[in-house]
Amino acid sequence: MEDVVSEALDGAVGAMGAPAPASLADPVLVAIDGPAGSGKSSVSRAAAARLGFGILDTGAAYRALAWAALQTGADLDDEASMLALLDAWHYSITLLGAQRVEVELGGAPARHDVTAAIREHAVSGQVSRVSKHPEVRERLNAMFRRIVAESGLPGVVIEGRDITTVVAPNAPVRILMTASPEVRAQRRAGELAGMSQEQVLADIAARDAKDAQVVDFMHPAPGVRLVDTSDLDFEQSVEAVVGIVREVSTR
């Protein structure tokens, strides 16, 4: 598995196998957990831009791996098959500007831009089958840590699930962003064409149940700040996150 982090759409910082240059200062890390529809992705991106930080969407890696499994016919329910796929999987994601996700499979020279494809429902519905494998999660978590360490950026907002407890438990800022199931379904229905709010609510409940078998992402761990966005609009949610970061930074 080779992972590459890009600062811009037309360039990469480097392969995530070599150690980071000693001259690079450790970036400020803001870890944001939360379930689908809580607003964590859009709010994290806006907060990162306001703070002048990069943004690492960890869910994109799980989606990209699920996409690769569907393309190659790998058994998503078999951990050995998914680990073998990881060995032949090359991944890159931008940390600044518009998100772009690219994947290479096997020894094929073709690089696939999967930015849009990994957001399709056919892929989204398979993500929990990827994330349930402990060793797959362990390897991807290690990749996320390398991406952040080698980013060369002053700070990175890293968002996803179990970020505050497993990926970055020592981050100076850790936030759990959540919302009621009904609000989450309403938001997701606006993003997923062809699905009613009722269908999305059922989909969210099923995904939460599957993910809860792997990690508790609905209750903040000790030291993690809770931001409930049920009654907050987008701007208020962004301000809540930025306010927490600035509060911690001035201590």
C-alpha positions in Angstrom: 0.0 0.0 0.0 1.4 3.4 -1.0 -0.3 6.5 0.2 0.4 10.0 -1.1 -0.8 13.3 0.2 -1.2 16.2 -2.2 -1.2 19.8 -1.2 -2.6 20.9 -4.6 -4.5 19.2 -7.4 -1.4 19.1 -9.6 1.3 18.0 -7.1 2.1 15.6 -4.3 4.2 16.2 -1.3 5.6 12.7 -1.3 5.2 9.0 -0.7 4.1 8.1 2.8 6.8 5.5 3.3 9.9 7.6 4.0 10.3 9.5 7.3 9.3 13.1 7.4 12.1 15.7 7.1 13.4 16.6 10.5 13.0 20.3 9.7 9.2 20.1 9.5 7.4 21.2 12.7 4.6 19.0 13.9 1.3 20.3 12.7 -1.4 21.4 15.1 -4.0 18.6 15.0 -7.7 19.1 15.3 -9.5 15.7 15.6 -13.2 15.6 14.8 -15.4 12.5 15.2 -19.0 12.1 14.4 -21.6 10.0 12.6 -22.9 10.5 9.0 -25.1 13.6 8.7 -23.7 15.3 11.8 -22.2 17.9 9.6 -18.6 16.9 10.4 -17.3 16.8 6.9 -18.6 20.2 5.6 -18.1 21.9 8.9 -14.6 20.5 9.3 -13.6 21.7 5.8 -14.9 25.2 6.4 -13.3 25.4 9.8 -10.0 24.2 8.4 -10.1 26.9 5.7 -10.9 29.6 8.2 -8.0 28.5 10.4 -5.6 28.2 7.5 -5.2 24.4 8.1 -5.4 21.4 5.8 -8.3 19.0 6.0 -8.0 15.2 6.0 -11.2 13.3 5.3 -10.5 9.8 6.6 -13.8 8.4 5.4 -12.6 9.0 1.8 -10.0 6.3 2.2 -12.6 3.7 3.4 -14.8 4.7 0.5 -11.9 4.5 -2.0 -11.0 1.0 -0.7 -14.6 -0.1 -1.0 -14.7 1.3 -4.5 -11.5 -0.6 -5.3 -13.0 -3.8 -3.9 -16.1 -3.4 -6.1 -13.9 -2.8 -9.2 -11.7 -5.9 -8.6 -14.3 -8.3 -7.2 -12.5 -8.5 -3.8 -14.6 -10.0 -1.0 -15.4 -7.1 1.2 -16.4 -9.4 4.1 -13.1 -11.3 4.1 -10.3 -9.5 5.9 -7.5 -11.4 4.1 -8.9 -10.3 0.7 -9.1 -6.7 1.8 -5.6 -6.8 3.2 -4.3 -8.2 -0.1 -6.2 -5.4 -1.9 -4.5 -2.9 0.3 -1.1 -4.3 -0.7 -1.8 -3.4 -4.3 -3.7 -0.1 -3.6 -2.1 3.3 -4.1 -4.0 6.2 -2.7 -3.7 10.0 -2.8 -5.9 12.8 -1.4 -5.6 16.6 -1.4 -5.4 18.4 1.9 -5.9 21.9 0.6 -8.5 23.4 -1.8 -11.1 21.2 -3.4 -10.9 17.6 -2.4 -9.5 15.2 -5.0 -9.1 11.5 -4.4 -7.2 9.2 -6.7 -6.5 5.5 -6.7 -4.2 3.1 -8.6 -4.8 -0.6 -8.5 -2.2 -3.3 -8.8 0.7 -2.6 -11.2 -1.6 -0.7 -13.6 -0.2 2.7 -14.5 -3.7 4.2 -14.8 -4.7 6.6 -11.9 -8.4 6.8 -11.3 -10.0 10.0 -10.1 -12.7 8.6 -7.8 -13.6 11.8 -6.1 -17.3 11.6 -7.3 -17.6 7.9 -7.5 -16.9 7.2 -3.8 -19.8 9.4 -2.9 -22.3 7.3 -4.8 -24.8 5.3 -2.7 -23.5 2.0 -4.3 -20.2 2.7 -2.7 -21.4 4.3 0.5 -23.5 1.3 1.3 -20.4 -0.9 1.4 -18.1 1.2 3.6 -19.1 -0.5 6.9 -18.1 -3.8 5.3 -14.6 -2.4 4.9 -14.3 -0.6 8.2 -15.4 -3.7 10.3 -12.0 -5.3 9.8 -9.6 -4.5 12.6 -6.3 -4.9 10.7 -7.7 -2.8 7.8 -8.5 -0.1 10.2 -5.1 -0.4 11.9 -3.3 0.0 8.6 -5.4 2.9 7.4 -5.0 4.6 10.8 -1.3 4.4 10.5 -1.6 5.9 7.0 -3.6 8.8 8.3 -0.9 9.5 11.0 1.8 9.5 8.3 -0.2 11.8 6.0 -0.6 14.4 8.9 3.0 14.1 10.1 4.4 14.6 6.6 1.9 17.3 5.4 4.3 20.2 6.0 1.2 22.3 7.0 0.9 24.4 10.1 -2.2 22.5 11.1 -4.6 19.7 9.9 -8.2 19.1 10.8 -8.7 15.3 10.6 -12.2 14.1 10.5 -13.9 10.7 10.5 -14.9 8.1 13.0 -12.8 7.0 16.0 -10.4 9.9 15.2 -10.5 11.3 18.8 -10.0 7.9 20.5 -7.8 5.8 18.1 -6.2 7.8 15.3 -5.3 10.9 17.3 -6.1 10.4 21.0 -3.5 12.9 22.0 -4.6 15.7 19.7 -4.7 19.1 21.5 -8.2 19.6 20.2 -10.7 16.7 20.1 -14.3 17.2 19.1 -17.3 14.9 18.8 -19.9 16.4 16.4 -23.3 14.9 16.5 -27.0 15.6 15.8 -30.3 13.9 16.2 -31.1 11.0 13.8 -33.9 13.0 12.2 -31.7 16.0 11.5 -28.9 13.8 10.2 -31.4 12.1 7.8 -32.7 15.4 6.6 -29.2 16.6 5.8 -28.2 13.4 4.1 -31.4 13.3 2.0 -30.4 16.6 0.5 -27.1 15.1 -0.6 -28.3 11.8 -1.9 -30.4 12.1 -5.0 -33.3 9.6 -5.4 -33.6 8.8 -1.7 -36.4 10.0 0.6 -35.7 11.2 4.1 -37.3 8.0 5.5 -35.0 5.8 3.4 -32.0 7.8 4.5 -33.1 7.6 8.1 -33.3 3.8 7.9 -30.0 3.7 6.1 -28.4 5.8 8.8 -29.8 3.6 11.6 -28.5 0.5 9.9 -25.0 2.0 9.4 -24.9 3.3 12.9 -25.7 -0.2 14.2 -23.0 -1.8 12.2 -20.4 0.8 13.1 -21.3 0.7 16.7 -20.0 -2.9 16.8 -16.5 -1.5 16.0 -16.4 1.8 17.8 -18.5 4.1 20.0 -18.7 7.3 18.0 -21.9 8.6 19.7 -20.5 9.4 23.1 -17.5 11.7 23.8 -14.5 10.0 25.4 -12.9 11.9 28.4 -11.3 15.1 27.2 -13.4 15.3 24.0 -15.6 18.3 23.5 -19.2 17.7 22.3 -20.8 19.8 19.6 -24.4 19.0 19.0 -25.4 20.6 15.7 -29.1 19.6 15.8 -30.2 23.2 16.4 -27.2 25.0 14.8 -27.1 26.2 11.2 -23.9 25.8 9.2 -22.3 29.0 10.2 -23.0 28.5 13.8 -21.5 25.0 13.6 -18.3 26.3 12.0 -18.0 29.0 14.6 -18.4 26.5 17.4 -15.5 24.4 16.1 -13.3 27.4 15.3 -14.1 28.8 18.8 -12.9 25.6 20.5 -9.7 25.5 18.5 -8.9 29.2 19.3 -9.8 28.7 23.0 -7.4 25.7 23.3 -4.7 27.5 21.4 -4.7 30.5 23.8 -4.3 28.4 26.9 
